[in-house]
Amino acid sequence: MMAPARTTTDAPLLDRLPPVRGRLVPDAPLGAQTWFRAGGAAEVLFRPADADDLAAFMAARPADVPVSVIGVGSNLIVRDGGVPGVVVRLARGFNAIAAEADGILAGAACLDLAVAEAAAQAGLCGLEFLSGIPGTIGGAVAMNAGAYGRETREALDWAEIVTPDGRQARLANAELGFAYRRSALPAGAIVTRARLRAMPEDKAAIAARMAEIRRQREASQPTRARTGGSTFKNPEGARAWELIDRAGCRGLRRGDAMVSEKHANFLLNTANATAADIEGLGEEVRRRVKAATGVSLEWEIRRIGRFLPGLEIVPMEAGDAAGGAR
């Protein structure tokens, strides 16, 4: 008897992808690359050589292949079952920084801190707040990242993107629909470069402000722990950490995951927590805050991928729909 014919979708994903100038790596571990140091692998990890390589890949990829994009993993939970499809991680080819008379051009893979430092060295002010954000410029644009009284939208001139069908475009600030911790990027678009406005100022004054941000951050946040940064967005008129405190969640644990004693809006991997431990603890915090204060906290940390069987997490909303299970 002849074996059944093999269909295109039966082939390993790597065999179905178009050729690239960058790197395609199957079954690439992601969890160890996140700041939590927990989670599964990418079915295929793609590190494009440059924006043209990324655009060509997006235009030629099979339509049924999902694409996710990650930065340095500073505000990310990769679930234990891994991420299906292709995970794009921008690195070399997207990390150039250039100072201009009134601003900074930065690739999407540039660390926010590196951009703030480059601006300071060029005697340009207005980007000091970026030194307090643990992530990349691409992520800062996508989520309108902010800290110490300033947001990305206040500094951004434009962002360049690659769309899911492989088109490259430059979007002005007004086209990005910024709001608190979000932007209105086209669905599935990947930021590749951005221009940030800045103004000339005395280098010593800029350095002093950055030093003060560093001092405040180290005094108030668990900067040396395995964490994902701020876990939940601040609800309108309130602070997430205060609500978490009121609900008695400071120091709460699930396995090796713990709510920080230093700052209650940070989750920690204290040893060998699974991604399910971390996400499950976050959902338990959300349930307790809802019960104690009536406020539904919204995740600021991204969660991507699949659960492992037996490690599924029931979000607060699903529990409420099923009768308020806790």
C-alpha positions as CSV (number, residue, x, y, z in Angstrom):
1,M,0.0,0.0,0.0
2,M,1.3,3.4,-0.9
3,A,1.8,5.9,1.9
4,P,-0.6,8.9,1.9
5,A,0.8,11.9,0.0
6,R,2.5,14.4,2.3
7,T,0.8,17.8,2.2
8,T,2.7,21.1,2.4
9,T,1.4,21.8,5.9
10,D,2.7,18.4,7.1
11,A,6.3,19.5,6.4
12,P,8.4,20.9,9.3
13,L,7.8,24.7,9.5
14,L,11.4,25.5,8.7
15,D,11.0,23.7,5.3
16,R,8.0,25.9,4.5
17,L,9.7,29.3,5.1
18,P,11.2,31.4,2.4
19,P,15.0,31.9,2.2
20,V,16.5,34.8,4.3
21,R,19.8,36.6,4.7
22,G,19.5,36.5,8.5
23,R,19.1,33.3,10.6
24,L,16.2,30.9,11.0
25,V,16.6,28.6,14.1
26,P,14.1,25.8,14.8
27,D,13.1,24.9,18.4
28,A,15.0,27.9,19.8
29,P,14.8,28.3,23.6
30,L,13.1,31.6,24.5
31,G,12.5,31.4,28.2
32,A,16.2,31.7,29.1
33,Q,16.3,34.9,27.1
34,T,13.5,36.6,29.0
35,W,14.2,38.5,32.2
36,F,12.1,36.0,34.1
37,R,14.3,33.1,32.9
38,A,11.3,30.9,32.4
39,G,9.2,29.5,29.6
40,G,9.4,27.4,26.4
41,A,10.8,27.6,22.9
42,A,10.0,29.2,19.6
43,E,8.9,26.8,16.9
44,V,11.3,28.9,14.7
45,L,13.2,32.0,15.7
46,F,14.0,34.5,13.0
47,R,16.8,37.1,13.3
48,P,16.5,39.2,10.2
49,A,19.6,40.8,8.7
50,D,17.9,44.2,8.2
51,A,14.6,45.8,7.4
52,D,14.7,44.7,3.8
53,D,15.3,41.1,4.9
54,L,12.4,41.2,7.3
55,A,10.1,42.8,4.7
56,A,10.9,40.1,2.1
57,F,10.3,37.4,4.6
58,M,6.9,38.8,5.7
59,A,5.8,39.1,2.0
60,A,6.8,35.5,1.2
61,R,5.9,33.6,4.3
62,P,2.9,31.2,4.2
63,A,-0.3,33.0,5.2
64,D,-1.1,30.4,7.8
65,V,2.2,30.9,9.7
66,P,1.7,33.1,12.8
67,V,4.4,35.7,13.5
68,S,5.3,37.1,17.0
69,V,7.9,39.7,17.8
70,I,10.0,40.0,20.9
71,G,12.7,42.4,22.2
72,V,15.0,41.7,25.0
73,G,12.3,39.9,27.0
74,S,12.1,42.5,29.8
75,N,8.3,42.6,30.0
76,L,7.5,39.2,28.6
77,I,6.2,35.8,29.8
78,V,6.8,33.0,27.3
79,R,4.5,30.2,28.3
80,D,5.9,26.8,29.0
81,G,4.5,25.1,25.9
82,G,6.5,27.5,23.6
83,V,5.4,29.8,20.8
84,P,4.0,28.3,17.6
85,G,5.0,29.8,14.2
86,V,7.8,32.2,13.8
87,V,9.2,34.5,16.5
88,V,11.0,37.5,15.2
89,R,13.8,39.0,17.3
90,L,15.5,42.1,16.0
91,A,19.2,42.4,16.8
92,R,22.2,43.4,14.6
93,G,21.0,45.4,11.7
94,F,18.5,47.2,14.0
95,N,20.7,48.6,16.7
96,A,22.3,51.7,15.2
97,I,22.0,55.0,17.0
98,A,22.8,58.3,15.4
99,A,22.6,61.7,17.1
100,E,21.3,64.7,15.1
101,A,21.1,68.4,16.0
102,D,17.6,68.0,17.5
103,G,17.0,64.3,18.0
104,I,18.1,60.7,17.9
105,L,17.7,58.1,15.2
106,A,17.5,54.6,16.8
107,G,17.0,51.1,15.5
108,A,14.2,49.1,17.1
109,A,16.6,46.7,18.8
110,C,18.4,49.5,20.7
111,L,18.1,49.4,24.4
112,D,16.1,52.4,25.9
113,L,19.0,53.0,28.3
114,A,21.5,53.0,25.4
115,V,19.4,55.7,23.6
116,A,19.2,57.8,26.7
117,E,23.0,57.5,27.2
118,A,23.7,58.4,23.5
119,A,21.5,61.5,23.8
120,A,23.3,62.5,27.0
121,Q,26.7,62.1,25.4
122,A,25.5,64.3,22.5
123,G,24.3,67.0,24.9
124,L,20.6,66.4,24.0
125,C,17.9,66.4,26.7
126,G,14.4,65.1,26.9
127,L,15.1,61.4,26.7
128,E,16.4,60.8,30.2
129,F,13.2,59.0,31.1
130,L,14.2,56.2,28.8
131,S,17.0,55.3,31.2
132,G,14.4,54.1,33.6
133,I,12.7,51.7,31.1
134,P,14.1,48.2,30.8
135,G,13.4,47.4,27.1
136,T,14.0,48.4,23.5
137,I,12.9,51.3,21.3
138,G,10.7,49.0,19.3
139,G,8.8,48.0,22.4
140,A,8.7,51.5,23.7
141,V,6.9,52.7,20.5
142,A,4.6,49.7,20.4
143,M,3.4,50.1,24.0
144,N,4.0,53.9,24.5
145,A,6.4,53.0,27.3
146,G,6.8,55.7,30.0
147,A,8.5,56.4,33.3
148,Y,9.2,59.3,35.6
149,G,6.5,61.5,34.3
150,R,7.2,61.2,30.6
151,E,6.0,58.8,27.8
152,T,7.4,57.8,24.4
153,R,4.6,59.6,22.5
154,E,5.9,62.9,23.9
155,A,9.3,62.4,22.2
156,L,8.5,60.5,19.1
157,D,8.7,62.1,15.6
158,W,8.1,59.0,13.6
159,A,8.5,55.2,13.5
160,E,9.3,53.0,10.6
161,I,7.5,49.7,10.3
162,V,7.2,46.5,8.3
163,T,3.6,45.3,7.8
164,P,2.4,41.6,7.8
165,D,2.3,41.7,4.0
166,G,5.9,43.0,3.8
167,R,5.3,46.7,3.1
168,Q,7.7,49.2,4.7
169,A,6.2,52.5,5.9
170,R,7.0,55.5,8.0
171,L,4.3,56.6,10.4
172,A,4.2,60.1,12.0
173,N,3.4,60.5,15.7
174,A,-0.2,61.5,15.0
175,E,-0.8,58.3,13.0
176,L,0.2,56.0,15.9
177,G,-2.9,56.7,18.0
178,F,-1.0,56.7,21.3
179,A,-2.8,56.2,24.6
180,Y,-1.7,55.1,28.1
181,R,0.6,52.1,27.5
182,R,-0.6,51.4,24.0
183,S,-0.4,52.6,20.4
184,A,-2.5,52.0,17.4
185,L,0.1,50.3,15.2
186,P,-1.4,48.4,12.3
187,A,-2.2,44.9,13.4
188,G,0.9,42.7,13.1
189,A,3.2,45.5,12.2
190,I,6.8,45.4,13.4
191,V,8.7,48.6,14.4
192,T,12.1,48.7,12.8
193,R,13.4,52.3,13.5
194,A,12.3,55.5,15.2
195,R,13.2,59.2,15.5
196,L,13.0,60.8,18.9
197,R,13.0,64.6,19.4
198,A,15.5,66.1,21.9
199,M,16.9,69.5,22.7
200,P,20.5,70.7,23.3
201,E,21.4,71.2,27.0
202,D,24.3,71.1,29.3
203,K,25.7,67.6,29.6
204,A,26.2,67.9,33.3
205,A,22.6,68.7,33.9
206,I,21.4,65.8,31.8
207,A,23.8,63.4,33.6
208,A,22.5,64.6,37.0
209,R,18.9,63.9,36.0
210,M,19.8,60.4,34.7
211,A,21.7,59.7,38.0
212,E,18.6,60.7,40.0
213,I,16.4,58.4,37.9
214,R,18.9,55.5,38.5
215,R,19.0,56.3,42.2
216,Q,15.1,56.3,42.5
217,R,14.8,53.1,40.5
218,E,17.3,51.2,42.5
219,A,15.8,52.4,45.8
220,S,12.2,51.5,44.9
221,Q,12.4,48.5,42.4
222,P,13.9,45.0,42.5
223,T,16.3,45.9,39.7
224,R,18.7,43.0,40.3
225,A,16.0,40.3,40.5
226,R,14.6,38.1,37.8
227,T,11.5,40.1,37.0
228,G,9.4,41.5,34.2
229,G,9.2,45.0,35.3
230,S,5.8,46.6,36.1
231,T,3.2,43.8,36.0
232,F,0.0,45.7,35.8
233,K,-1.0,49.0,34.3
234,N,-2.1,51.8,36.7
235,P,-5.9,52.1,36.6
236,E,-7.2,55.6,36.0
237,G,-6.8,57.6,39.2
238,A,-5.0,54.8,41.1
239,R,-1.7,53.0,41.4
240,A,-1.5,49.3,40.8
241,W,1.0,48.7,43.7
242,E,-1.3,50.4,46.2
243,L,-4.2,48.3,45.2
244,I,-2.1,45.1,45.4
245,D,-1.0,46.1,48.9
246,R,-4.6,46.8,49.9
247,A,-5.5,43.3,48.8
248,G,-2.7,41.8,51.0
249,C,-0.7,40.4,48.1
250,R,2.8,41.8,48.9
251,G,5.0,38.7,49.3
252,L,2.4,36.3,48.0
253,R,3.9,33.2,46.4
254,R,3.0,30.5,43.9
255,G,5.8,27.9,43.7
256,D,9.0,29.9,43.2
257,A,7.1,32.9,41.9
258,M,6.6,35.8,44.3
259,V,5.1,39.3,44.5
260,S,8.1,41.5,45.4
261,E,8.3,42.7,49.0
262,K,10.1,45.8,47.7
263,H,7.6,46.9,45.0
264,A,4.2,45.1,45.0
265,N,3.7,45.6,41.2
266,F,6.7,43.4,40.4
267,L,6.6,39.6,40.1
268,L,9.8,37.7,40.8
269,N,11.2,34.3,39.8
270,T,13.0,33.5,43.1
271,A,14.5,30.2,41.9
272,N,13.0,27.8,39.4
273,A,9.5,29.2,38.8
274,T,7.7,28.0,35.6
275,A,6.0,30.5,33.4
276,A,2.7,29.1,34.6
277,D,3.8,29.8,38.2
278,I,4.5,33.5,37.3
279,E,1.4,34.0,35.2
280,G,-0.8,32.1,37.6
281,L,0.4,34.3,40.5
282,G,-0.4,37.4,38.5
283,E,-3.9,36.1,37.9
284,E,-4.3,35.4,41.6
285,V,-3.2,38.9,42.4
286,R,-5.9,40.2,39.9
287,R,-8.6,38.1,41.6
288,R,-7.7,39.3,45.1
289,V,-7.5,43.0,44.0
290,K,-10.9,42.7,42.3
291,A,-12.4,41.1,45.4
292,A,-10.9,43.7,47.8
293,T,-11.2,46.9,45.7
294,G,-13.6,46.2,42.8
295,V,-10.8,47.2,40.3
296,S,-9.8,44.9,37.5
297,L,-6.1,45.2,36.9
298,E,-4.9,45.0,33.3
299,W,-1.7,43.2,32.5
300,E,1.2,45.3,31.3
301,I,3.5,42.3,30.8
302,R,2.9,40.5,27.5
303,R,2.1,36.8,27.7
304,I,2.7,34.7,24.5
305,G,2.7,31.1,23.5
306,R,0.9,27.9,24.6
307,F,0.4,26.3,28.0
308,L,1.8,22.9,28.7
309,P,-0.9,20.3,29.4
310,G,-1.6,20.4,33.1
311,L,-0.1,23.9,33.5
312,E,-3.0,25.9,32.0
313,I,-3.9,29.2,33.7
314,V,-7.5,30.3,34.0
315,P,-7.6,34.1,33.7
316,M,-9.7,36.1,36.2
317,E,-12.3,36.9,33.5
318,A,-12.9,33.2,32.7
319,G,-13.2,32.4,36.4
320,D,-15.7,35.2,36.9
321,A,-17.7,33.9,33.9
322,A,-17.8,30.5,35.4
323,G,-19.3,31.7,38.6
324,G,-16.5,33.6,40.3
325,A,-14.2,30.6,40.9
326,R,-11.1,31.5,42.9
